């Protein structure tokens, strides 16, 4: 029960984004969720924010982080730090899959669009 | 301020373990810390536990998780789920470096030995 295989990454309802929740409340955690995602070239998250801290480690590929009115380049071996409540968007602006690990200080993870509208996730978080 | 390079992984006071805190309270987070570690063959953490949930994603190498009186094999593309308070030990029983990413639902991260003695970390967490 303590060791999980990182298989079964699967397409989601979000275009070009495949997802696997590696660990969450379903595994006995109370305030931590970890996701593995692959984003195809040209794909992007919607602009959104979380009600908890988030850290994204880029494992492979290149892209952009759009946050606080700026665009920052991201790539393998870089880490994105997103304190709770910061609106952000991740875009695969490269020509290969963007592979990321994301950790959240909550389970389930709350998501809202910039106008505050709750954004229901298409996966268990 | 939102994008950090994963450089400066450095030796620690723990034999055979190199560490980098990728993100923590120093970066504006309130309840999340993410670490990158490399453990040399033959090295091990002490048996210990945390006062918060932990998830470890194995990026490369092979080893063992010792938890709840059992030894479980771990390797690349596996995830270790450690709810708060569970005593555990990670051992590099393989012949190549064991590279891990660990997420914790707290910053700083509290560590105790199995007998409850606080274990001061040799890095900022």
gemmi code that builds the backbone of each chain (N, CA, C; Angstrom):
import gemmi

chains = {
    "A": [
        ("UNK", (0.814, -1.207, 0.000), (0.000, 0.000, 0.000), (0.855, 1.268, 0.000)),
        ("UNK", (2.154, 1.127, 0.296), (2.994, 2.324, 0.342), (3.683, 2.638, -0.978)),
        ("UNK", (3.743, 1.664, -1.893), (4.452, 1.863, -3.162), (3.474, 1.694, -4.324)),
        ("UNK", (3.445, 2.698, -5.195), (2.488, 2.757, -6.292), (3.249, 2.857, -7.608)),
        ("UNK", (2.810, 2.111, -8.634), (3.411, 2.263, -9.963), (2.812, 3.475, -10.672)),
        ("UNK", (3.670, 4.239, -11.337), (3.221, 5.455, -12.010), (2.648, 5.167, -13.397)),
        ("UNK", (1.846, 4.138, -13.514), (1.280, 3.784, -14.809), (-0.076, 4.468, -14.955)),
        ("UNK", (-0.796, 4.095, -15.980), (-2.175, 4.538, -16.170), (-2.328, 6.042, -16.317)),
        ("UNK", (-1.290, 6.731, -16.835), (-1.497, 8.123, -17.202), (-2.458, 8.101, -18.379)),
        ("UNK", (-3.514, 8.912, -18.322), (-4.632, 8.749, -19.259), (-5.099, 10.102, -19.784)),
        ("UNK", (-5.692, 10.103, -20.974), (-6.249, 11.355, -21.499), (-7.290, 11.921, -20.534)),
        ("UNK", (-7.463, 13.234, -20.579), (-8.452, 13.882, -19.717), (-9.445, 14.613, -20.618)),
        ("UNK", (-10.416, 15.269, -20.018), (-11.309, 16.099, -20.804), (-10.653, 17.382, -21.287)),
        ("UNK", (-9.447, 17.671, -20.806), (-8.748, 18.893, -21.213), (-7.898, 18.586, -22.444)),
        ("UNK", (-8.088, 19.313, -23.547), (-7.400, 18.971, -24.805), (-5.892, 18.919, -24.646)),
        ("UNK", (-5.288, 17.792, -25.064), (-3.835, 17.677, -25.100), (-3.183, 17.422, -23.763)),
        ("UNK", (-3.963, 17.191, -22.716), (-3.398, 16.959, -21.387), (-3.743, 15.543, -20.929)),
        ("UNK", (-2.688, 14.754, -20.638), (-2.867, 13.431, -20.038), (-2.445, 13.524, -18.586)),
        ("UNK", (-3.090, 12.755, -17.730), (-2.941, 12.964, -16.283), (-2.930, 11.655, -15.532)),
        ("UNK", (-2.193, 11.616, -14.451), (-2.291, 10.556, -13.454), (-2.159, 11.190, -12.082)),
        ("UNK", (-3.113, 10.975, -11.208), (-2.944, 11.340, -9.808), (-2.093, 10.254, -9.168)),
        ("UNK", (-0.840, 10.590, -8.836), (0.072, 9.580, -8.275), (-0.289, 9.249, -6.834)),
        ("UNK", (-0.707, 10.249, -6.079), (-1.026, 10.034, -4.665), (-1.975, 11.128, -4.212)),
        ("UNK", (-2.927, 10.757, -3.354), (-3.935, 11.719, -2.892), (-4.667, 11.133, -1.694)),
        ("UNK", (-5.785, 11.728, -1.373), (-6.583, 11.249, -0.255), (-6.982, 9.788, -0.387)),
        ("UNK", (-7.129, 9.320, -1.622), (-7.501, 7.916, -1.843), (-6.433, 6.954, -1.332)),
        ("UNK", (-5.220, 7.479, -1.113), (-4.110, 6.652, -0.630), (-3.825, 6.880, 0.854)),
        ("UNK", (-4.729, 7.567, 1.537), (-4.565, 7.770, 2.972), (-3.943, 9.108, 3.344)),
        ("UNK", (-3.672, 9.959, 2.351), (-3.118, 11.285, 2.653), (-4.250, 12.228, 3.074)),
        ("UNK", (-3.875, 13.226, 3.886), (-4.885, 14.158, 4.379), (-4.716, 15.556, 3.806)),
        ("UNK", (-3.517, 15.921, 3.390), (-3.319, 17.294, 2.917), (-2.224, 17.377, 1.857)),
        ("UNK", (-2.143, 16.374, 0.997), (-1.110, 16.359, -0.042), (-1.626, 15.570, -1.250)),
        ("UNK", (-1.386, 16.125, -2.428), (-1.754, 15.445, -3.668), (-0.622, 15.656, -4.664)),
        ("UNK", (-0.251, 14.598, -5.400), (0.840, 14.683, -6.369), (0.347, 14.139, -7.709)),
        ("UNK", (0.575, 14.943, -8.761), (0.081, 14.604, -10.098), (1.235, 14.486, -11.074)),
        ("UNK", (1.071, 13.598, -12.044), (1.986, 13.481, -13.176), (1.198, 13.841, -14.434)),
        ("UNK", (1.717, 14.773, -15.218), (0.990, 15.194, -16.425), (1.907, 15.266, -17.635)),
        ("UNK", (1.311, 15.019, -18.785), (1.982, 15.232, -20.059), (1.098, 16.140, -20.901)),
        ("UNK", (1.671, 17.231, -21.383), (0.929, 18.199, -22.184), (1.527, 18.219, -23.596)),
        ("UNK", (0.684, 18.016, -24.586), (1.163, 17.972, -25.970), (1.522, 19.376, -26.471)),
        ("UNK", (2.396, 19.459, -27.468), (2.729, 20.768, -28.038), (1.465, 21.522, -28.455)),
        ("UNK", (1.399, 22.781, -28.093), (0.240, 23.611, -28.419), (-0.849, 23.594, -27.368)),
        ("UNK", (-0.804, 22.637, -26.465), (-1.827, 22.554, -25.423), (-1.509, 23.521, -24.285)),
        ("UNK", (-2.515, 23.812, -23.475), (-2.350, 24.729, -22.348), (-3.400, 24.431, -21.288)),
        ("UNK", (-3.063, 24.717, -20.042), (-4.096, 24.731, -19.017), (-4.931, 25.993, -19.224)),
        ("UNK", (-6.151, 26.029, -18.708), (-6.814, 27.328, -18.640), (-6.092, 28.195, -17.605)),
        ("UNK", (-6.191, 29.508, -17.697), (-5.724, 30.318, -16.562), (-6.557, 29.939, -15.338)),
        ("UNK", (-5.881, 29.716, -14.203), (-6.592, 29.243, -13.023), (-5.762, 29.484, -11.774)),
        ("UNK", (-6.352, 29.203, -10.624), (-5.622, 29.261, -9.351), (-6.134, 28.155, -8.440)),
        ("UNK", (-5.338, 27.902, -7.388), (-5.700, 26.885, -6.409), (-5.843, 27.539, -5.036)),
        ("UNK", (-6.565, 26.830, -4.167), (-6.734, 27.325, -2.798), (-5.645, 26.770, -1.872)),
        ("UNK", (-4.576, 26.265, -2.469), (-3.465, 25.720, -1.687), (-2.167, 25.971, -2.447)),
        ("UNK", (-1.040, 25.865, -1.731), (0.267, 25.979, -2.378), (0.437, 24.888, -3.438)),
        ("UNK", (1.155, 25.241, -4.513), (1.482, 24.278, -5.578), (2.948, 24.438, -5.971)),
        ("UNK", (3.599, 23.308, -6.239), (4.944, 23.305, -6.821), (4.932, 22.368, -8.023)),
        ("UNK", (5.419, 22.847, -9.160), (5.487, 22.045, -10.386), (6.949, 21.851, -10.754)),
        ("UNK", (7.366, 20.607, -10.872), (8.727, 20.300, -11.324), (8.640, 19.843, -12.779)),
        ("UNK", (9.362, 20.526, -13.664), (9.342, 20.178, -15.081), (10.341, 19.047, -15.305)),
        ("UNK", (9.837, 17.898, -15.770), (10.684, 16.728, -15.984), (11.258, 16.691, -17.391)),
        ("UNK", (10.488, 17.158, -18.378), (10.943, 17.128, -19.774), (10.143, 18.124, -20.584)),
        ("UNK", (10.737, 18.613, -21.653), (10.057, 19.529, -22.546), (10.312, 20.987, -22.196)),
        ("UNK", (9.641, 21.850, -22.934), (9.783, 23.292, -22.731), (8.403, 23.939, -22.827)),
        ("UNK", (8.251, 25.096, -22.228), (6.973, 25.783, -22.312), (7.046, 27.150, -21.699)),
        ("UNK", (5.863, 27.638, -21.329), (5.760, 28.979, -20.746), (4.889, 28.933, -19.502)),
        ("UNK", (5.279, 29.715, -18.529), (4.428, 30.005, -17.382), (3.931, 31.428, -17.552)),
        ("UNK", (2.622, 31.590, -17.521), (2.026, 32.926, -17.587), (1.458, 33.246, -16.217)),
        ("UNK", (2.017, 34.246, -15.586), (1.639, 34.577, -14.209), (1.918, 36.049, -13.954)),
        ("UNK", (1.012, 36.698, -13.235), (1.205, 38.090, -12.814), (1.548, 39.000, -13.991)),
        ("UNK", (0.888, 38.766, -15.144), (1.090, 39.620, -16.310), (2.389, 39.390, -17.048)),
        ("UNK", (3.139, 38.349, -16.675), (4.412, 38.078, -17.329), (4.405, 36.681, -17.947)),
        ("UNK", (5.309, 36.493, -18.907), (5.529, 35.172, -19.497), (6.950, 34.750, -19.168)),
        ("UNK", (7.091, 33.600, -18.513), (8.417, 33.108, -18.156), (8.642, 31.763, -18.833)),
        ("UNK", (9.828, 31.595, -19.419), (10.169, 30.322, -20.048), (10.370, 29.264, -18.968)),
        ("UNK", (9.882, 28.054, -19.233), (10.101, 26.927, -18.326), (10.642, 25.755, -19.128)),
        ("UNK", (11.404, 24.902, -18.473), (11.944, 23.733, -19.149), (12.410, 22.704, -18.148)),
        ("UNK", (12.902, 21.592, -18.669), (13.357, 20.502, -17.816), (14.357, 21.017, -16.798)),
        ("UNK", (14.269, 20.453, -15.598), (15.138, 20.837, -14.491), (14.874, 22.248, -14.000)),
        ("UNK", (13.644, 22.679, -14.144), (13.207, 23.910, -13.479), (11.971, 23.614, -12.642)),
        ("UNK", (11.772, 24.434, -11.628), (10.674, 24.269, -10.691), (9.843, 25.540, -10.659)),
        ("UNK", (8.533, 25.388, -10.694), (7.595, 26.511, -10.641), (6.984, 26.549, -9.246)),
        ("UNK", (7.043, 27.711, -8.610), (6.533, 27.878, -7.247), (5.296, 28.762, -7.292)),
        ("UNK", (4.170, 28.221, -6.859), (2.900, 28.937, -6.957), (2.203, 28.955, -5.606)),
        ("UNK", (2.448, 29.987, -4.813), (1.719, 30.093, -3.547), (0.205, 30.099, -3.787)),
        ("UNK", (-0.543, 29.672, -2.788), (-2.001, 29.609, -2.891), (-2.564, 30.927, -3.396)),
        ("UNK", (-3.511, 30.823, -4.335), (-4.229, 32.005, -4.786), (-3.625, 32.736, -5.962)),
        ("UNK", (-2.475, 32.304, -6.448), (-1.826, 32.993, -7.576), (-2.384, 32.446, -8.900)),
        ("UNK", (-3.008, 33.313, -9.690), (-3.490, 32.894, -11.010), (-2.318, 32.551, -11.909)),
        ("UNK", (-2.439, 31.450, -12.646), (-1.349, 31.031, -13.517), (-1.871, 30.186, -14.668)),
        ("UNK", (-1.053, 30.074, -15.691), (-1.363, 29.240, -16.849), (-0.071, 28.622, -17.339)),
        ("UNK", (-0.099, 27.336, -17.667), (1.068, 26.649, -18.220), (0.753, 26.264, -19.660)),
        ("UNK", (1.691, 26.594, -20.546), (1.494, 26.414, -21.983), (2.665, 25.588, -22.523)),
        ("UNK", (2.357, 24.587, -23.335), (3.442, 23.898, -24.035), (3.702, 24.632, -25.350)),
        ("UNK", (4.655, 25.529, -25.319), (5.021, 26.308, -26.502), (6.169, 25.644, -27.257)),
        ("UNK", (6.576, 24.466, -26.824), (7.676, 23.756, -27.470), (7.170, 22.787, -28.524)),
        ("UNK", (8.062, 21.918, -28.985), (7.688, 20.972, -30.035), (7.791, 19.522, -29.566)),
        ("UNK", (7.856, 19.331, -28.258), (7.817, 17.979, -27.711), (6.909, 17.979, -26.477)),
        ("UNK", (6.504, 16.809, -25.999), (5.611, 16.783, -24.836), (6.255, 17.463, -23.621)),
        ("UNK", (5.452, 18.181, -22.877), (5.883, 18.834, -21.631), (5.437, 17.935, -20.481)),
        ("UNK", (6.417, 17.381, -19.774), (6.112, 16.388, -18.734), (6.377, 17.033, -17.375)),
        ("UNK", (5.390, 17.012, -16.501), (5.499, 17.706, -15.212), (5.016, 16.841, -14.060)),
        ("UNK", (5.615, 17.088, -12.906), (5.126, 16.563, -11.634), (4.637, 17.766, -10.826)),
        ("UNK", (3.436, 17.684, -10.285), (2.902, 18.795, -9.501), (2.502, 18.301, -8.118)),
        ("UNK", (2.902, 19.059, -7.099), (2.520, 18.752, -5.716), (1.641, 19.869, -5.187)),
        ("UNK", (0.609, 19.494, -4.454), (-0.361, 20.432, -3.889), (-0.522, 20.141, -2.401)),
        ("UNK", (-0.642, 21.195, -1.608), (-0.782, 21.032, -0.157), (-2.239, 20.865, 0.241)),
        ("UNK", (-2.959, 20.040, -0.496), (-4.349, 19.739, -0.173), (-4.760, 18.503, -0.948)),
        ("UNK", (-5.784, 17.836, -0.487), (-6.442, 16.772, -1.237), (-7.876, 16.677, -0.747)),
        ("UNK", (-8.895, 16.835, -1.611), (-8.765, 17.166, -3.029), (-8.263, 18.591, -3.229)),
        ("UNK", (-7.904, 18.897, -4.471), (-7.338, 20.198, -4.832), (-8.444, 21.076, -5.407)),
        ("UNK", (-8.629, 22.252, -4.833), (-9.617, 23.197, -5.354), (-9.040, 24.029, -6.483)),
        ("UNK", (-9.849, 24.257, -7.522), (-9.412, 25.052, -8.678), (-10.478, 26.097, -8.968)),
        ("UNK", (-10.030, 27.313, -9.280), (-10.965, 28.371, -9.682), (-10.393, 29.113, -10.875)),
        ("UNK", (-11.272, 29.581, -11.738), (-10.863, 30.461, -12.830), (-10.564, 31.849, -12.256)),
        ("UNK", (-9.880, 32.710, -13.030), (-9.508, 34.027, -12.490), (-10.688, 34.848, -11.977)),
        ("UNK", (-11.892, 34.615, -12.522), (-13.060, 35.375, -12.032), (-13.681, 34.745, -10.794)),
        ("UNK", (-13.057, 33.665, -10.308), (-13.546, 33.042, -9.084), (-14.467, 31.860, -9.305)),
        ("UNK", (-14.862, 31.618, -10.547), (-15.735, 30.484, -10.843), (-15.024, 29.177, -10.530)),
        ("UNK", (-15.612, 28.312, -9.719), (-14.978, 27.007, -9.485), (-14.828, 26.234, -10.796)),
        ("UNK", (-13.683, 25.545, -10.929), (-13.393, 24.778, -12.144), (-13.330, 23.311, -11.740)),
        ("UNK", (-14.354, 22.534, -12.059), (-14.332, 21.125, -11.652), (-13.267, 20.355, -12.433)),
        ("UNK", (-12.408, 19.667, -11.715), (-11.363, 18.883, -12.384), (-11.946, 17.605, -12.961)),
        ("UNK", (-11.453, 17.177, -14.135), (-11.942, 15.926, -14.730), (-11.238, 14.694, -14.165)),
        ("UNK", (-10.526, 14.840, -13.041), (-9.892, 13.686, -12.414), (-10.026, 13.802, -10.907)),
        ("UNK", (-9.874, 12.689, -10.200), (-9.874, 12.689, -8.741), (-8.538, 13.250, -8.271)),
        ("UNK", (-8.576, 14.203, -7.332), (-7.346, 14.885, -6.909), (-7.147, 14.770, -5.414)),
    ],
    "B": [
        ("UNK", (10.585, 35.224, -9.942), (10.424, 34.632, -8.622), (9.614, 33.340, -8.656)),
        ("UNK", (8.920, 33.064, -9.773), (8.081, 31.873, -9.818), (8.806, 30.660, -10.402)),
        ("UNK", (9.927, 30.888, -11.080), (10.634, 29.783, -11.732), (12.051, 29.675, -11.166)),
        ("UNK", (12.394, 28.468, -10.713), (13.656, 28.206, -10.032), (14.421, 27.131, -10.790)),
        ("UNK", (15.729, 27.316, -10.958), (16.548, 26.262, -11.558), (16.906, 25.215, -10.505)),
        ("UNK", (16.830, 23.936, -10.906), (17.085, 22.842, -9.969), (18.575, 22.548, -9.833)),
        ("UNK", (19.384, 23.557, -9.748), (20.824, 23.346, -9.626), (21.193, 23.305, -8.145)),
        ("UNK", (22.479, 23.327, -7.869), (22.989, 23.443, -6.502), (22.582, 22.283, -5.600)),
        ("UNK", (22.334, 21.084, -6.156), (22.187, 19.920, -5.294), (23.556, 19.700, -4.665)),
        ("UNK", (23.593, 19.529, -3.349), (24.865, 19.595, -2.627), (24.958, 18.499, -1.583)),
        ("UNK", (26.176, 18.097, -1.248), (26.339, 17.107, -0.183), (25.702, 17.601, 1.112)),
        ("UNK", (25.300, 16.667, 1.961), (24.706, 17.022, 3.256), (25.548, 16.391, 4.355)),
        ("UNK", (25.145, 16.587, 5.587), (25.820, 15.905, 6.681), (25.473, 14.426, 6.750)),
        ("UNK", (24.488, 14.001, 5.960), (24.096, 12.591, 5.976), (24.922, 11.836, 4.938)),
        ("UNK", (25.620, 10.778, 5.328), (26.543, 10.091, 4.413), (25.863, 9.616, 3.130)),
        ("UNK", (26.416, 10.000, 1.981), (25.936, 9.497, 0.705), (24.671, 10.149, 0.197)),
        ("UNK", (24.183, 11.187, 0.878), (22.945, 11.846, 0.445), (23.241, 13.283, 0.038)),
        ("UNK", (22.917, 13.621, -1.212), (22.993, 14.997, -1.696), (21.576, 15.539, -1.811)),
        ("UNK", (21.407, 16.826, -1.568), (20.070, 17.380, -1.381), (19.947, 18.763, -1.996)),
        ("UNK", (18.771, 19.051, -2.498), (18.399, 20.412, -2.842), (16.951, 20.622, -2.438)),
        ("UNK", (16.680, 21.643, -1.637), (15.294, 22.043, -1.398), (14.859, 22.856, -2.609)),
        ("UNK", (13.969, 22.292, -3.416), (13.552, 22.986, -4.644), (12.616, 24.142, -4.329)),
        ("UNK", (11.746, 23.959, -3.336), (10.771, 25.001, -3.005), (10.324, 24.801, -1.569)),
        ("UNK", (10.129, 25.910, -0.857), (9.749, 25.830, 0.562), (9.254, 27.199, 1.017)),
        ("UNK", (9.182, 27.352, 2.313), (8.739, 28.629, 2.858), (9.580, 29.807, 2.399)),
        ("UNK", (10.840, 29.561, 2.119), (11.724, 30.636, 1.643), (11.262, 31.203, 0.309)),
        ("UNK", (10.409, 30.456, -0.398), (9.903, 30.901, -1.700), (8.465, 31.408, -1.625)),
        ("UNK", (7.977, 31.612, -0.416), (6.635, 32.151, -0.260), (5.562, 31.106, -0.020)),
        ("UNK", (5.959, 29.838, 0.090), (4.979, 28.789, 0.378), (4.681, 28.753, 1.876)),
        ("UNK", (3.484, 28.287, 2.208), (3.075, 28.244, 3.617), (2.941, 26.822, 4.147)),
        ("UNK", (2.679, 25.868, 3.279), (2.461, 24.503, 3.789), (2.889, 23.451, 2.771)),
        ("UNK", (3.977, 23.721, 2.050), (4.457, 22.764, 1.057), (5.965, 22.911, 0.903)),
        ("UNK", (6.656, 21.784, 0.843), (8.098, 21.769, 0.620), (8.414, 20.642, -0.353)),
        ("UNK", (9.298, 20.892, -1.314), (9.656, 19.881, -2.307), (11.170, 19.766, -2.366)),
        ("UNK", (11.666, 18.529, -2.275), (13.100, 18.257, -2.218), (13.515, 17.356, -3.367)),
        ("UNK", (14.733, 17.575, -3.836), (15.377, 16.698, -4.811), (16.588, 16.076, -4.133)),
        ("UNK", (16.682, 14.753, -4.170), (17.804, 14.091, -3.493), (18.438, 13.028, -4.381)),
        ("UNK", (19.724, 12.839, -4.175), (20.445, 11.724, -4.785), (21.140, 10.947, -3.671)),
        ("UNK", (20.886, 9.649, -3.644), (21.457, 8.778, -2.615), (22.406, 7.791, -3.288)),
        ("UNK", (23.639, 7.743, -2.823), (24.629, 6.848, -3.432), (24.354, 5.388, -3.045)),
        ("UNK", (24.828, 4.445, -3.877), (24.653, 3.024, -3.531), (25.177, 2.741, -2.117)),
        ("UNK", (24.417, 2.010, -1.347), (24.802, 1.676, 0.016), (24.351, 2.677, 1.052)),
        ("UNK", (23.948, 3.861, 0.630), (23.497, 4.885, 1.578), (22.048, 4.639, 1.985)),
        ("UNK", (21.647, 5.250, 3.084), (20.281, 5.094, 3.589), (19.915, 6.300, 4.438)),
        ("UNK", (18.637, 6.623, 4.477), (18.165, 7.561, 5.488), (18.165, 6.836, 6.826)),
        ("UNK", (18.186, 7.560, 7.933), (17.866, 6.883, 9.192), (16.383, 6.515, 9.192)),
        ("UNK", (15.976, 5.502, 9.967), (14.533, 5.308, 10.150), (13.971, 6.581, 10.793)),
        ("UNK", (12.866, 7.076, 10.279), (12.331, 8.355, 10.774), (10.874, 8.509, 10.366)),
        ("UNK", (10.259, 9.562, 10.882), (8.893, 9.916, 10.456), (8.756, 11.430, 10.429)),
        ("UNK", (7.676, 11.864, 9.766), (7.393, 13.292, 9.654), (6.043, 13.583, 10.307)),
        ("UNK", (5.871, 14.868, 10.644), (4.601, 15.293, 11.231), (3.631, 15.771, 10.154)),
        ("UNK", (3.917, 15.408, 8.907), (3.048, 15.802, 7.790), (3.085, 14.697, 6.741)),
        ("UNK", (2.108, 14.715, 5.837), (2.106, 13.773, 4.719), (3.349, 13.960, 3.850)),
        ("UNK", (3.845, 12.839, 3.296), (4.980, 12.869, 2.373), (4.691, 11.964, 1.179)),
        ("UNK", (5.100, 12.405, 0.007), (5.075, 11.568, -1.198), (6.449, 11.644, -1.839)),
        ("UNK", (7.029, 10.477, -2.142), (8.342, 10.398, -2.789), (8.166, 9.777, -4.175)),
        ("UNK", (8.602, 10.475, -5.209), (8.573, 9.928, -6.564), (10.004, 9.532, -6.929)),
        ("UNK", (10.184, 8.261, -7.282), (11.520, 7.772, -7.645), (11.764, 8.112, -9.116)),
        ("UNK", (12.799, 8.916, -9.358), (13.114, 9.347, -10.724), (14.083, 8.391, -11.402)),
        ("UNK", (15.011, 7.822, -10.646), (16.020, 6.933, -11.235), (16.618, 6.070, -10.133)),
        ("UNK", (17.108, 4.882, -10.526), (17.745, 3.996, -9.576), (16.779, 2.992, -8.971)),
        ("UNK", (17.324, 2.200, -8.056), (16.514, 1.186, -7.374), (16.876, 1.197, -5.892)),
        ("UNK", (15.974, 0.698, -5.067), (16.265, 0.650, -3.651), (15.184, -0.078, -2.884)),
        ("UNK", (15.131, 0.214, -1.585), (14.161, -0.431, -0.709), (13.481, 0.608, 0.160)),
        ("UNK", (12.200, 0.396, 0.383), (11.455, 1.121, 1.399), (11.227, 0.163, 2.556)),
        ("UNK", (11.651, 0.576, 3.739), (11.405, -0.230, 4.939), (10.353, 0.487, 5.769)),
        ("UNK", (9.208, -0.161, 5.909), (8.070, 0.473, 6.577), (7.179, -0.606, 7.177)),
        ("UNK", (6.662, -0.340, 8.366), (5.686, -1.240, 8.992), (6.199, -2.682, 9.051)),
        ("UNK", (7.499, -2.851, 9.312), (8.060, -4.187, 9.461), (8.272, -4.936, 8.162)),
        ("UNK", (8.084, -4.235, 7.012), (8.248, -4.883, 5.711), (9.309, -4.165, 4.891)),
        ("UNK", (9.866, -4.889, 3.923), (10.787, -4.302, 2.959), (10.127, -4.369, 1.588)),
        ("UNK", (9.968, -3.220, 0.941), (9.367, -3.178, -0.377), (10.366, -2.625, -1.375)),
        ("UNK", (10.479, -3.283, -2.534), (11.373, -2.797, -3.584), (10.806, -1.513, -4.170)),
        ("UNK", (11.692, -0.551, -4.444), (11.286, 0.684, -5.111), (12.222, 0.925, -6.292)),
        ("UNK", (11.696, 1.616, -7.300), (12.517, 1.921, -8.457), (11.900, 3.040, -9.267)),
        ("UNK", (12.590, 3.406, -10.336), (12.127, 4.498, -11.191), (10.685, 4.260, -11.616)),
        ("UNK", (9.939, 5.363, -11.678), (8.528, 5.317, -12.064), (7.669, 4.624, -11.018)),
        ("UNK", (8.100, 4.718, -9.774), (7.235, 4.310, -8.670), (7.119, 5.470, -7.683)),
        ("UNK", (6.019, 5.463, -6.944), (5.720, 6.525, -5.990), (5.514, 5.921, -4.613)),
        ("UNK", (6.106, 6.541, -3.612), (5.978, 6.092, -2.221), (5.030, 7.052, -1.501)),
        ("UNK", (4.022, 6.497, -0.840), (3.013, 7.292, -0.149), (3.178, 7.096, 1.347)),
        ("UNK", (3.462, 8.169, 2.068), (3.755, 8.084, 3.494), (2.883, 9.073, 4.271)),
        ("UNK", (1.719, 8.610, 4.719), (0.894, 9.490, 5.548), (1.666, 9.958, 6.785)),
        ("UNK", (1.295, 11.103, 7.311), (1.959, 11.669, 8.479), (2.089, 10.631, 9.578)),
        ("UNK", (3.273, 10.574, 10.200), (3.467, 9.741, 11.373), (3.934, 8.323, 11.106)),
        ("UNK", (4.063, 7.934, 9.841), (4.480, 6.566, 9.522), (6.016, 6.486, 9.525)),
        ("UNK", (6.579, 5.666, 10.396), (8.036, 5.463, 10.408), (8.469, 4.775, 9.120)),
        ("UNK", (9.575, 5.255, 8.539), (10.051, 4.678, 7.276), (11.540, 4.918, 7.121)),
        ("UNK", (12.128, 4.127, 6.239), (13.544, 4.257, 5.897), (13.691, 3.957, 4.418)),
        ("UNK", (14.482, 4.754, 3.732), (14.759, 4.510, 2.313), (16.231, 4.163, 2.173)),
        ("UNK", (16.493, 3.067, 1.459), (17.840, 2.511, 1.331), (18.162, 2.383, -0.159)),
        ("UNK", (19.348, 2.826, -0.557), (19.788, 2.534, -1.921), (20.503, 1.200, -1.909)),
        ("UNK", (19.753, 0.151, -2.237), (20.306, -1.205, -2.285), (20.758, -1.563, -3.693)),
        ("UNK", (20.693, -0.603, -4.611), (21.106, -0.857, -5.989), (22.554, -0.473, -6.210)),
        ("UNK", (22.940, -0.446, -7.499), (24.332, -0.145, -7.832), (24.476, 1.155, -8.624)),
        ("UNK", (23.424, 1.980, -8.607), (23.510, 3.298, -9.228), (22.827, 4.308, -8.313)),
        ("UNK", (23.056, 5.604, -8.518), (22.429, 6.588, -7.639), (20.900, 6.478, -7.653)),
        ("UNK", (20.303, 6.649, -6.496), (18.848, 6.648, -6.345), (18.406, 8.110, -6.289)),
        ("UNK", (17.659, 8.527, -7.315), (17.292, 9.935, -7.449), (15.804, 10.072, -7.145)),
        ("UNK", (15.463, 10.943, -6.208), (14.074, 11.059, -5.758), (13.629, 12.510, -5.670)),
        ("UNK", (12.338, 12.710, -5.879), (11.669, 13.974, -5.584), (10.715, 13.699, -4.435)),
        ("UNK", (10.751, 14.525, -3.393), (9.861, 14.313, -2.262), (9.054, 15.577, -2.001)),
        ("UNK", (7.755, 15.395, -1.801), (6.864, 16.514, -1.468), (6.318, 16.307, -0.063)),
        ("UNK", (6.253, 17.392, 0.700), (5.780, 17.373, 2.085), (4.707, 18.441, 2.263)),
        ("UNK", (3.676, 18.116, 3.027), (2.591, 19.071, 3.243), (2.882, 19.982, 4.421)),
        ("UNK", (4.097, 20.496, 4.492), (4.482, 21.438, 5.544), (5.779, 22.115, 5.127)),
        ("UNK", (6.045, 23.263, 5.692), (7.340, 23.917, 5.571), (7.514, 24.830, 6.773)),
        ("UNK", (8.571, 24.642, 7.598), (9.574, 23.592, 7.484), (8.990, 22.214, 7.793)),
        ("UNK", (9.778, 21.186, 7.485), (9.348, 19.801, 7.658), (9.902, 19.265, 8.975)),
        ("UNK", (9.030, 18.754, 9.830), (9.468, 18.159, 11.085), (9.865, 16.708, 10.895)),
        ("UNK", (10.943, 16.299, 11.553), (11.432, 14.920, 11.462), (11.682, 14.404, 12.870)),
        ("UNK", (11.288, 13.157, 13.124), (11.570, 12.513, 14.406), (12.054, 11.098, 14.163)),
        ("UNK", (12.916, 10.619, 15.043), (13.331, 9.215, 15.017), (12.192, 8.360, 15.573)),
        ("UNK", (12.232, 7.032, 15.355), (11.126, 6.178, 15.819), (10.833, 6.308, 17.318)),
        ("UNK", (11.840, 6.670, 18.119), (11.580, 6.818, 19.559), (11.029, 8.201, 19.910)),
        ("UNK", (10.800, 9.029, 18.891), (10.211, 10.342, 19.126), (11.217, 11.478, 19.248)),
        ("UNK", (12.502, 11.143, 19.275), (13.531, 12.182, 19.355), (13.510, 13.050, 18.097)),
        ("UNK", (13.405, 14.368, 18.240), (13.468, 15.219, 17.046), (14.804, 15.040, 16.332)),
        ("UNK", (14.772, 15.022, 15.003), (15.970, 14.840, 14.197), (16.189, 16.129, 13.405)),
        ("UNK", (17.157, 16.941, 13.815), (17.362, 18.212, 13.111), (17.909, 17.969, 11.706)),
        ("UNK", (17.265, 18.518, 10.705), (17.729, 18.350, 9.326), (18.938, 19.234, 9.052)),
        ("UNK", (19.882, 18.722, 8.241), (21.049, 19.529, 7.906), (20.808, 20.486, 6.733)),
        ("UNK", (19.538, 20.698, 6.375), (19.216, 21.651, 5.305), (17.951, 22.417, 5.689)),
        ("UNK", (17.764, 23.565, 5.065), (16.530, 24.331, 5.261), (15.409, 23.638, 4.507)),
        ("UNK", (14.281, 23.447, 5.172), (13.193, 22.670, 4.555), (11.892, 23.470, 4.489)),
    ],
}
model = gemmi.Model(1)
for chain_id, residues in chains.items():
    chain = gemmi.Chain(chain_id)
    for i, (resn, *xyz) in enumerate(residues, 1):
        res = gemmi.Residue()
        res.name, res.seqid = resn, gemmi.SeqId(i, " ")
        for name, pos in zip(("N", "CA", "C"), xyz):
            atom = gemmi.Atom()
            atom.name, atom.element = name, gemmi.Element(name[0])
            atom.pos, atom.b_iso = gemmi.Position(*pos), 0.0
            res.add_atom(atom)
        chain.add_residue(res)
    model.add_chain(chain)
structure = gemmi.Structure()
structure.add_model(model)
structure.setup_entities()
